[in-house]
């Protein structure tokens, strides 16, 4: 619950296929809904990889889906599970995978919400993947999400699909609601490479 790799599978290096994590989200009582959680906030000079399915992927993910689950911090947080990051910490957060340098295809992420509050931290939060980098490839995937970020300083990037992409994304789409608060947050409908 307090590791660097948060997800149903923390760190994927092999093949992961035909995994379905589905639940019903209760918007009237979110505290009663299922979530993938990290108890403690992300303290100074720390790095976090978090996704509902996997925190980090360097392998192959195919034909997988998550729906109804959300990522949350449970200790020293608001009832909504807001994730806090502090000075010089870096967070990679995605609806399916936090950081991807592997292959993801034919997969979906339907996350009801993600709430962030950053203090001089760097954060990349996407509806599907937070950071798609290096040899990472995403094909034929989609994301549904709602992300709210409050960052008065530091650098926080939120996006409907991929907060950062310098690799390959093809035949993929998203439908998202993004709320960027504070001068430290930038929002992109699909993705960015900054």
N, C-alpha and C positions, 0 to 999 in steps of 0.2 A: 504493500500500500504506500510505501514511501520510497520506492526505488527510483532509479533514473529512467526506467522503461516501463511505462504504464499502459496496459491494454489487456484484453483477454489472453493475448499472446504478447509478451513483452517485447521480444526480439526474434524476428523471423529470419532464418538463414537458409532454410530448406524450402520445401514445397507445401503450400497450404491451399487446399481447394475444397469446394462444396461445404463451406462452413456458414451457417445461418444463425445469427443472434437476433432474435425478434421478441419484442415485448410491447405492451400497451403503455403509452405515456399518459399520466393523469395530470392534465394542466391545472386542475383545481387544487390538487394536492401533490405537487412535484416531489415533496419529501417522501412520498410513498411509492415513487417510481424507481425503476432500476437504473443504476448508473455504474460507470466504471470510475473508480475513485482513487485519489491520493489523499491521505489524511492531512499531511502537513503542507504548508505553503512552500513555494520555491524560494529558498533563501538566497542571499548574495552569493555571487560567483558559482552558481550551480547551473547544470544543464538538464533539461527534462525533455523526454520524447514520449508523447502521449497520443494514443488513438484508441477508439473503441475496440477495433479488432487487434491492432498491433501498434506498439510504440515506435518501432523501427523495423523496416523491411529491407533486407539485402538478398532476399530469395525470390520466390515466385508465389504470387497470390492470384487465384483464379476462381471465378464462379462463387464469390462470397458476398454476403449481405449483412448489414446491421441496420436495425430499425427500432426506434423507441428508446434506446439507451442514450445517456448523455454523460459527458465527462464532468467530473466535479471534484472540488476540494471539500473535505467534510469537517475538518477541525479548524477553528479560528476563522470561520467563513460565515457568510450570510446563509439563510435558509435555502437560497437558490443555488448554492454550490459554487459560487464565484471562485475562480482560480486566481490566486495572487502570485505575482512575480516581483522580486526585489532587485536592488542595484546590481548590475553586471551579471544577472542571471539571463539565460537564454532558453526559451521554450519553443518547441516544435509540436504543434497540436493539429490533429486532423480528425475529421469525422470517422474515417476508416483507419488511416495510418498517419502517424506524426511525421516521420522522415522516411522517404523512399529513395533507395538507390537500386532497387530490384525491379521486378516486373509485376504489374497489376493489370488484370484484364477481366472484363465481364463481371464487374463487381459494383455494389451500390452502398451508399451511406445515407440513411434518413435519420438525422439527429434533431430532436425537438429544440435543443438550445445549447448554447455555449456562452458563458459569461466570464469576462476577463477584467482584471484590475491590475495594471502594471505600474510599478514605481521605479523609474530609471532602468527598466529591463528591456531586453530584446525578445520579441514574441512574433512567431509566424503561425497564424491559425487559419486553416482552410476547411471548408465544408467537407472536402474529401481527403486532401493531404495537406499537411502544413508546409513541407519542404520536399520538392521533387528535384533531385540533384544527380549529377554524374551520369551513370548509366541507367538511371531511373526511366521507366516507361510506363505510361498509363494508357490503356486502350479500351474503348467501349464501356465507359463507366459513367455513373451520374451521382450527384449529391443533392440532397434537400436539407436545408439547415437554417437556423437563425443564430446569428452571432452578435453579441453586444460587447464592446470593448471600451474601457475607460483608461486612457494613458495620457497623463499631463506632460510626460517627458519620456526620454528613451525612444525606442523605435518598435512600434507594434504595427504589423501588417495583417489585415484580415481580408479574406476573399471567399467568394462563393464556392470555388473549387480548390484552387491551389494558391496559398499565400506567397510561395516562391517557386518558380519553375525555370530551370536552366537546362532541362532535359527534354523528354518527349511526352506530349499529351495529344491523343488523337481520338476522334469520334466520341467525345465525352461532353457532358453538359451539366448544368446545375440550375436550381431554382432556390434563391436564398433571400433572406432578409438580413441586412447588415446595418448595425448602428455603431458609428464611430464617434466617440466622445473624447475631447482633449486634443491638444496639438500634437501629441505623440502617436496618434493613431491614423493610419491611412487605410482606406477601404477600396477594394476592387471587385467588380461584379463577378469576374471569373478567376483572374489570377494576375500575378506580377512577376517581374524578374529583378526586383530591386532589393 
